[in-house]
Amino acid sequence: MQLKWSDVTPKPLWLNRRQLIAGAATLLASPALARIEAAPSKYSSTEEPNSLEDISTYNNFYEFGTGKEDPAAYAGKLTVDPWSVVIDGMVDKPGSYDLADLVKDQPLEERIYRFRCVEAWAMVVPWIGFELAGLLNRVGVQPGARFVAFETLLRPEEMPGQSSPFIEWPYREGLRLDEAMHPLTILATGLYGEAMPKQNGAPIRLVVPWKYGFKSIKSIVRISLVDKMPQTTWNMLQPNEYGFYSNVNPHVDHPRWSQASERRIGAGLFGGRQDTLMFNGYEAEVASMYAGQDLAKDY
Ligand code: MTE
């Protein structure tokens, strides 16, 4: 069995020790060891996070293949520095922003979130990130904007899965503006106190914890403020199975399987099944955004 330091250390100490280690790593001056300092968040789940091993070896990132091990095996080739993100559409300050410029001034937090994949498995991940709202406020959202569209990098030389035409690349996702501005919605640049592993969507990805995992688009290069509901990859592929909203909902099954329960990755063959919670457990925070909507129709 592999013991993690979080297994043997009470949580508050664990965070302090992590900050100490952050200092030590800076002294060692190896960029690979650079740790990110981030404040704890009131939005964090109190559940024990999955191991770094679980989080970084069981992935969905179809740009590197459809197998769960493919991203860890093939994402190494991806160049994540330099990286820039185009912000365009209905914003006051459109442009191509270098990643360092994009994240500067955005307060980094550690957000321990439950993460529920549409395939009915779940993890708990200690992300490092900042609220998307902070960035949107900085670039200035114009009055007519109602949705935010996101796109992943298109670079088939480094992303072997993009030579398969079953997805119309680039991978794309979207949120309604109120969902994008919600404080739970973050852009994550790391996890477990370090820069984002490539297989998890380096150098910057979205995390929307009350929606199925596929909404959490990886390796983002474009964020567009638009007035119409944008196209999204899974909805384009199978519109009867994947809608625009994709809120975690145990009462609305996927046409081919139940969404009532989930398998917690890393919990072992017999211990792992638990009931899925409405909005993945974030109902108190997000349900009001959907008041008056029929969530069986707006799935
Ligand atoms: N983003 C891109 N660009 N390509 C993908 O294939 N897969 C999605 C989402 N973001 C995907 C993506 C799906 S289906 C899931 S469940 C999560 O990423 C998985 O995130 P993780 O590998 O960090 O757990």
Residues whose N, C-alpha, C, O or C-beta is under 5 A from the ligand:
A	BS01	MTE	I55 Y58 N59 N60 F61 Y62 E63 C117 T152 Y171 Q199 N200 G213 F214 S216 I217 K218
